[in-house]
Amino acid sequence: MSDAPMRRSDSPLGIIGFGAFGQLMAEHLRACFTIYAHDIAPDPARAEALGATIVPFEIAATCPMVVLAVPVGEMRGVAARLAPHLKPGALVLDVGSVKVEPAAILLDALPDHVEIVATHPLFGPMSARAGLRGARIAICPLRGRRFRVAAFCRRLGLDVILTTPEQHDRDAAEVQGLTHLVASLLTRMDLHPTRLTTRSFELMMSAVDMVRNDAPEVRRAILAANPYAGEVLRRFKSLTSTLDDPGV
């Protein structure tokens, strides 16, 4: 992991979807790229503060590198709209929380002359407040620049995990699926610290706080769009039902 300063590239980076994660990307990548961002509800002042320029879809789509930071449910429509604008040799990445469905969509919708790398940054605005160094990112090479993307992420200080869309979703079903399910249940219980609060309770609620404000579409992707999440959640629910037995 190199500590050498990142050099600014003359190559522009297009970000389609400038919500919380798109803005996080701009904050950390503005020293490396000229950033053009497109969003259906743009905030030019916020973009300017982050060193990005709000542009029409067609401008962001013609950048040499294009990142899709949109919900999984919108991926097919965005990819179809993106396809005719991509230049030969362009690199397209997504940053979704699941990988099987987005990978299939991108491979089907995008032309053969572009390269595709599916990614899942295992961090968000809350967990990346202190910076990216040491945070993890999963990279699923689909067509093209596996090593270039991995090397760049390592220079940012990220811990790179090379995997496949299928293996990613199998692993994420347990790690993310259960985290969001339990966080959702505990949030509904509306628990609060008391005079007898323990360190374990504090840690549990800290974990809940890290995901309780995730956008609804993120939660839907993790719990519904992951093809392996259903079985993990069924196992969890089945085991929780045994807690009614005082002998357990």
C-alpha positions as CSV (number, residue, x, y, z in Angstrom):
1,M,0.0,0.0,0.0
2,S,1.8,3.1,-1.3
3,D,1.8,6.4,0.6
4,A,2.9,8.3,-2.5
5,P,0.7,11.3,-3.3
6,M,-2.0,10.6,-6.0
7,R,-1.4,12.6,-9.2
8,R,-4.3,14.4,-10.8
9,S,-5.3,12.9,-14.1
10,D,-6.3,14.9,-17.1
11,S,-8.9,12.2,-17.8
12,P,-12.4,13.2,-16.6
13,L,-14.5,10.9,-14.5
14,G,-18.2,10.7,-15.0
15,I,-20.4,9.9,-12.0
16,I,-24.1,9.1,-12.8
17,G,-26.1,9.4,-9.6
18,F,-24.9,12.1,-7.3
19,G,-26.5,11.1,-4.1
20,A,-24.7,10.3,-0.8
21,F,-22.3,7.8,-2.3
22,G,-21.6,9.8,-5.5
23,Q,-20.8,12.8,-3.3
24,L,-18.5,10.7,-1.2
25,M,-16.6,9.6,-4.3
26,A,-16.2,13.2,-5.4
27,E,-14.9,14.2,-2.1
28,H,-12.1,11.5,-2.2
29,L,-11.4,11.5,-5.9
30,R,-11.4,15.2,-6.8
31,A,-7.6,15.3,-6.2
32,C,-7.3,12.6,-8.9
33,F,-9.8,13.5,-11.6
34,T,-11.8,16.2,-13.2
35,I,-15.3,15.1,-12.0
36,Y,-18.5,15.5,-14.0
37,A,-21.6,14.4,-12.2
38,H,-25.2,13.9,-13.4
39,D,-28.2,13.5,-11.2
40,I,-32.0,13.7,-11.7
41,A,-32.2,16.2,-8.8
42,P,-28.9,18.1,-9.0
43,D,-27.5,20.4,-6.3
44,P,-24.9,22.5,-8.2
45,A,-23.8,24.3,-5.0
46,R,-23.1,21.0,-3.2
47,A,-21.3,19.7,-6.3
48,E,-19.1,22.8,-6.5
49,A,-18.2,22.4,-2.8
50,L,-17.0,18.9,-3.6
51,G,-15.0,19.9,-6.7
52,A,-17.5,18.4,-9.2
53,T,-19.4,19.9,-12.1
54,I,-23.1,19.0,-12.7
55,V,-23.5,18.1,-16.4
56,P,-26.1,16.6,-18.7
57,F,-26.3,12.8,-18.8
58,E,-24.7,12.7,-22.3
59,I,-21.6,14.5,-21.1
60,A,-21.0,12.3,-18.1
61,A,-21.6,9.2,-20.3
62,T,-18.9,10.1,-22.7
63,C,-16.1,10.3,-20.1
64,P,-13.3,7.7,-20.4
65,M,-14.4,6.4,-17.0
66,V,-18.0,6.3,-15.9
67,V,-19.2,5.2,-12.4
68,L,-22.9,4.2,-12.0
69,A,-23.9,5.2,-8.5
70,V,-27.6,4.4,-8.9
71,P,-30.0,2.0,-7.2
72,V,-30.0,-1.6,-8.5
73,G,-33.6,-1.2,-9.6
74,E,-32.6,1.7,-11.9
75,M,-29.5,-0.1,-13.3
76,R,-31.1,-1.6,-16.5
77,G,-32.7,1.7,-17.6
78,V,-29.5,3.7,-16.9
79,A,-27.3,1.1,-18.7
80,A,-29.6,1.2,-21.8
81,R,-29.5,4.9,-21.9
82,L,-25.7,4.9,-21.3
83,A,-24.8,2.4,-24.0
84,P,-25.0,4.6,-27.2
85,H,-22.8,7.3,-25.6
86,L,-19.9,5.2,-24.5
87,K,-16.6,5.6,-26.3
88,P,-14.5,2.6,-27.4
89,G,-12.2,1.6,-24.6
90,A,-14.2,3.4,-21.9
91,L,-14.3,1.8,-18.4
92,V,-17.7,1.5,-16.7
93,L,-18.0,0.6,-13.0
94,D,-20.9,0.2,-10.6
95,V,-20.8,0.6,-6.8
96,G,-23.9,-1.4,-5.8
97,S,-24.3,-3.5,-2.7
98,V,-25.1,-6.7,-4.7
99,K,-23.3,-7.9,-7.8
100,V,-25.0,-10.8,-9.6
101,E,-27.9,-8.8,-11.0
102,P,-25.9,-5.6,-11.9
103,A,-23.1,-7.7,-13.5
104,A,-25.7,-9.5,-15.7
105,I,-27.3,-6.2,-16.7
106,L,-24.1,-4.4,-17.6
107,L,-22.7,-7.3,-19.6
108,D,-26.0,-7.5,-21.5
109,A,-26.7,-3.8,-22.0
110,L,-23.2,-2.3,-22.7
111,P,-21.4,-2.7,-26.0
112,D,-18.4,-5.0,-26.4
113,H,-16.0,-2.1,-27.0
114,V,-16.2,-1.0,-23.3
115,E,-14.6,-2.5,-20.3
116,I,-16.7,-3.3,-17.2
117,V,-15.6,-3.8,-13.6
118,A,-18.2,-4.3,-10.9
119,T,-17.3,-3.0,-7.5
120,H,-18.7,-2.9,-4.0
121,P,-17.1,-0.4,-1.6
122,L,-17.6,-1.9,1.8
123,F,-18.0,1.5,3.4
124,G,-20.3,4.5,3.2
125,P,-20.5,8.2,4.3
126,M,-20.7,7.2,7.9
127,S,-17.9,4.6,8.1
128,A,-15.6,6.7,5.8
129,R,-15.8,9.9,7.9
130,A,-12.2,9.3,9.1
131,G,-10.9,8.5,5.6
132,L,-10.6,5.6,3.2
133,R,-7.3,4.1,4.4
134,G,-7.9,0.5,5.5
135,A,-11.5,0.4,4.2
136,R,-12.4,-2.6,2.0
137,I,-13.6,-2.7,-1.6
138,A,-14.7,-5.8,-3.5
139,I,-13.8,-5.9,-7.2
140,C,-15.4,-8.2,-9.7
141,P,-13.7,-8.1,-13.1
142,L,-16.3,-8.6,-15.8
143,R,-14.5,-7.3,-18.9
144,G,-11.1,-5.6,-18.9
145,R,-9.1,-3.6,-16.4
146,R,-9.0,-5.7,-13.3
147,F,-5.5,-4.9,-12.3
148,R,-5.6,-1.2,-13.2
149,V,-8.7,-0.7,-11.0
150,A,-7.3,-2.8,-8.2
151,A,-3.9,-1.0,-8.3
152,F,-5.7,2.4,-8.2
153,C,-7.8,1.4,-5.2
154,R,-4.7,0.2,-3.3
155,R,-3.0,3.5,-3.9
156,L,-6.0,5.1,-2.3
157,G,-5.3,3.0,0.8
158,L,-8.2,0.6,0.2
159,D,-8.0,-3.1,1.1
160,V,-8.9,-4.8,-2.3
161,I,-10.8,-8.1,-2.4
162,L,-10.9,-9.7,-5.8
163,T,-14.0,-11.9,-6.2
164,T,-16.8,-13.0,-8.5
165,P,-20.3,-11.6,-8.5
166,E,-21.7,-15.0,-7.3
167,Q,-19.2,-15.4,-4.5
168,H,-19.6,-11.8,-3.5
169,D,-23.4,-12.1,-3.1
170,R,-23.0,-15.4,-1.2
171,D,-20.7,-13.8,1.3
172,A,-22.7,-10.5,1.5
173,A,-25.9,-12.4,2.1
174,E,-24.6,-13.4,5.6
175,V,-22.6,-10.3,6.4
176,Q,-24.8,-7.5,5.1
177,G,-28.1,-9.3,5.1
178,L,-28.1,-10.2,8.7
179,T,-26.7,-6.8,9.7
180,H,-29.5,-4.9,8.1
181,L,-32.2,-7.3,9.2
182,V,-31.1,-7.1,12.9
183,A,-30.6,-3.3,12.6
184,S,-34.1,-2.9,11.2
185,L,-35.6,-5.0,14.0
186,L,-33.7,-3.2,16.8
187,T,-34.6,0.2,15.3
188,R,-38.3,-0.7,15.4
189,M,-37.9,-1.7,19.1
190,D,-36.8,1.9,19.8
191,L,-34.2,0.8,22.4
192,H,-32.5,3.4,24.6
193,P,-29.5,3.4,27.1
194,T,-30.3,3.1,30.7
195,R,-28.3,3.4,33.9
196,L,-27.4,-0.3,33.5
197,T,-26.2,0.1,29.9
198,T,-23.3,-2.3,29.2
199,R,-20.4,-1.9,26.7
200,S,-21.9,-4.8,24.7
201,F,-25.2,-2.9,24.4
202,E,-23.3,0.3,23.3
203,L,-21.4,-1.6,20.6
204,M,-24.6,-3.2,19.4
205,M,-26.3,0.1,19.0
206,S,-23.2,1.6,17.4
207,A,-23.4,-1.0,14.8
208,V,-27.1,-0.3,14.3
209,D,-26.4,3.5,13.9
210,M,-23.9,2.7,11.1
211,V,-26.7,1.4,8.9
212,R,-30.0,2.8,10.3
213,N,-29.8,5.8,7.9
214,D,-29.0,3.9,4.8
215,A,-31.3,4.8,1.9
216,P,-34.4,2.4,1.5
217,E,-33.1,1.3,-1.9
218,V,-29.8,0.1,-0.3
219,R,-31.7,-2.0,2.2
220,R,-34.0,-3.4,-0.5
221,A,-30.9,-4.3,-2.6
222,I,-29.2,-6.1,0.3
223,L,-32.3,-8.0,1.5
224,A,-34.2,-8.5,-1.8
225,A,-31.9,-8.2,-4.8
226,N,-29.3,-10.6,-3.4
227,P,-30.3,-14.0,-4.7
228,Y,-28.7,-15.7,-1.7
229,A,-30.2,-13.5,1.0
230,G,-33.5,-15.3,1.3
231,E,-32.0,-18.6,2.5
232,V,-29.8,-16.8,5.1
233,L,-32.8,-14.8,6.4
234,R,-35.0,-17.9,6.6
235,R,-32.3,-19.7,8.6
236,F,-32.2,-16.7,11.0
237,K,-35.9,-16.6,11.5
238,S,-36.1,-20.3,12.0
239,L,-33.5,-20.2,14.7
240,T,-35.1,-17.2,16.5
241,S,-38.3,-19.2,16.7
242,T,-36.5,-21.7,18.9
243,L,-35.9,-19.1,21.5
244,D,-39.5,-19.6,22.7
245,D,-38.2,-22.9,24.1
246,P,-36.8,-22.2,27.6
247,G,-34.4,-25.2,27.3
248,V,-32.5,-23.6,24.4
